């Protein structure tokens, strides 16, 4: 596993999926509102390699949801037939994928590994490709996922080298598959991050250059 994701960014970058996946079986995790057109395109790109498409519920990535998806996934697949995870969506979907890839021994909950650094090799895991449909979160390239404990009203981090994706495939056209309000709001979120950097008195030249580019 790479210490940081290999980043592929271009219009139409999603069409490079077959080259990345090769002959590996794939389980796709997609956001709740994804259109059937997007699902059909995935099936066309990946063909028989696509084992299953999991549509995420329209909710925050909670402890309960992360545990349920992870146990279903690892209850079916073994090291011998371990698929590659492809996640397409906003920050919540990508964060769920990060929790799904870790085979935490049953019956332990994901709560047992939250808020501490998880090293590569600490748990069995599978390769992962993250493909964002929104701007602003940066989850596709980060080493952190946010998991919510609704019952206790607390927010937690799943983080460390083991959480980092193998590939981040950034295709601007995927933003067109999201609802308009989501695209608008996440774009404003990205702009606010850029402006915050520009106004930061302690900014460094490289950060200023990136922020200018992002804002434009």
Residue, then its C-alpha position, 0 to 999 in steps of 0.5 A: x500500500x502506498x504511503x500516500x495516494x497516487x493522484x489522477x486528476x483530469x476530465x474523464x479520469x474515471x475512464x482510467x478505472x479499468x487500467x487501475x483495477x486490472x483483473x481484480x474483483x471490485x465492490x463499489x460504494x456509491x453515494x445515496x443519490x447517485x443516478x442509475x446512469x452512473x451505475x450503468x457506466x460503472x458496470x460498462x467500465x468494469x464489466x464482470x469484475x464488478x461484483x456488487x454496488x452498495x448504495x450508501x444510506x443518506x446519513x452521516x457515517x455513524x459507528x453503527x453504519x460503519x460496523x454493519x457495512x464492514x461486517x457484511x463485507x468481511x463476512x463474505x470475502x476472504x484473503x483469497x478473493x479479496x476485492x478492491x473497493x471503489x468509492x464514488x461520492x462526497x466526504x461521507x461516502x469516502x469516509x465509509x469506504x475507509x472504515x470498510x477496508x479494515x478487517x477488524x476482528x469480530x466481534x470488535x466494533x470500529x469504536x476500538x480503533x477510533x481516535x488513535x493512529x492505525x498503522x499499515x499492516x495492523x489489520x488485514x485490508x484491501x486496496x481502495x480507489x476514492x473518487x470524489x463527487x464534491x469539492x471541499x472535503x479532500x477526503x480522497x487524499x487525506x489519512x482521516x475519516x470522520x465517524x459519528x457516534x450519534x447515541x453519545x453525540x460525539x464525533x471521532x476520527x479514524x486515521x493513520x497510514x492504513x486509512x490512506x487510499x491507494x489511488x485518488x481519481x479526481x474527475x471534475x465531471x463527477x460533480x455533475x452527477x451530484x444534486x445541484x445544491x450539493x455541488x454549489x454548497x461544496x464549491x462554496x466550502x472549497x472557496x472558503x478554505x482557499x480564502x482562509x489560506x489567503x487571509x492567513x498571516x502565517x501562510x507560506x508561498x506554496x499554500x498561497x499559490x495553491x489557494x489562489x489557483x483554487x479560488x480562481 
